[in-house]
Amino acid sequence: MAKNSTVKINNQITAPKLLVVDKNGTKLGVLSLNEALKKAEEAELDLVEIAPDTEPPVAKIMSYGKYQYDQKKKAQKVKTKAHSVETKAIQIKPSTGEHDLGLKAKKISEWLKKGNRVRVELFLRGRSKYMEKDFLEKRLQRVLDHVVEPYKVADGPKKSPKGLAVIIERSS
């Protein structure tokens, strides 16, 4: 998308020949710059260079203010459709009960449904840090077994500063 500062209008256009399109979208053909400016003046509109990189450059007879407005609207639409993926975090402990795991899994499912990534951490303290990794992974898998939303493991299970962590995201 062209930035407004680089868009040339009327006498700013330097190309000697232009492919001119009128306000209705009808091609008028390849015209000299003077002929194109006369056509735009007759229609009481601006000559806007919309594709400067083509050979010959494309110019359209239109209202420059409306063109700027449309470009701004397109940019806003793209911006609103852009969805940043947020990473949510949830902690469990090796001794967390089944009911609590179910509640946490329900929250994880909600986050996955919204399109967020979820970091599930098995919080270890004291002697539990030195338990077998297989045992700890099984404890972490307990909460993942309760998740009803389809997911895939993006990263993990890995050692983290607080214990063991896995990152999951919604599978497409």
N, C-alpha and C positions, 0 to 999 in steps of 0.2 A: 504494500500500500504506500502510495506517495505521501510524503510529508508536505504540509501546506507551505513550508518555506521554500521548497524546491519546485512547486507548481508554478508554471509561467502562464501569464494571462496577457491578452491583447498585445501591446507593443513590447513586452518582455520576451516574446517568442523570437528566436533568431533563425530558425530553419527557413530556407528559401521556399521549399515546397512542403505542403502538409496534406495528409489524408483527412478530409473534413467530414464530420458527421453533424447533422443538424439536431435541433432540440428534440425531435421525434425519434431519433435513432436512424434516420435514413442517410445512407452514404451519399455525399455530394461529389465524391471523387477526389483526385489529387489536384489541389489548387495552389496557386502562388500565395505567399503570405498576404500581399495586398488585397487579392481577391477574397481571401478568407476573412480578413478584417472588415471588408466592405459588407460581406454577407452578414457578419455578426452585427455590424452597425445598423443594417437594414432591419434586422430582427429585434433591435434594441436590447441585445444581450452581449455577453462577453465571449471571447474566443479563449478556451481553456485547453492547454496542452495536457492531455490525459495519459499519453503513452510516448514519452520523449525518446525512449530507447529503440523504438522500431524504425524501420526504413520504408517509407518516409514516416516522420512522427505523426501521431494521431492527435487531432485537435477536435474539440466538440464545442458547438455553439450552445451555450447555456448560461444560466445565472451563476456567477462565481460564488455568491453568498449561499445559494442552495447547495452547491457542490461542497463547500466547506462544511455545511450542516450535515449533509449525508455522510461525509468522511468521518466526522466526529461521532455520529450515531453508530456507524459500522464498528469503530474502535471500541465504543462502549459495549456493544453487543458481544464482541469477542472477549472483552474483559470480564463480563458477567458470566460467560459460559466457561471461562477458565476456572477449574475447581482444584484448589491446592489440597493435596492429600495430607491429612494431619495424622501424626502418630500418637495414639492414645496409649496409656500405660495402666496396667492392673497388677497388683501384687497378691501372691498367695504364699502360704507357708507350708512346709511339709505336713504339718498337723491339722491343716484346714479341713473342716468337716464336709461331708457330701452335700448337705443343704446349702452351705455357703458357696461351695464350688458351683452349684447349680445357679445361684443368684449372680455370681460373677460371670459365668458363661452366658447368661441371658444378656448382661450388659455388653459383653464382647460381641455377641450376635447383633445387637442393635448398632454398635459402632461399625461392624463390618458391612451391615446393610446400607449404612450411610456412605460407604466407600472409604472409610478410614483404615489405616494400618493399626494393628494392636500389638503392643509389646507386653507379653505375659512374663512376669518375673517371679521366680521361686525365691523368696526372701530367706536367706540363710544367716543364722547368727550362732556364735559360739561353736560347739562341737559339731553342729550339723553341717558346717562348711567342709568337713573332712569325710563326709559320708561318701559311699560309692557313687560314681557318676551315673551308673545304670539305674540305681535306686532313685536318685534325684530326677532323672529324666522320666521315670514312670510316674513320679509324683506330679511333674509338670504336665504329663500327658493326661492325667485324670481330669483336669479342667478342660483340656481341649476335646476330650471325649463328649463333654456336655454341650459343646457349641453346635447349634443347629444350622447356622448359616454355612454354606459351602466355602471353604477357605483353602489356601495353600501356604506352606511355610516359606516365608521370604528369606529368613535368616535365623539360624539357630539349630538346636539349642547350644548356646555358648556361655562360657563363664563371664559374668559381669561383676562389677564392684559389689553389688548387693547379693549375688548368688549365681543363679542360672537363669538365662533369659532366652526367649524365642519370640521372633517377630512374625506375625501372620497377616495376610491380606486376603481380600475377597478374590475367589477364583472366578475368572471370566466365563 
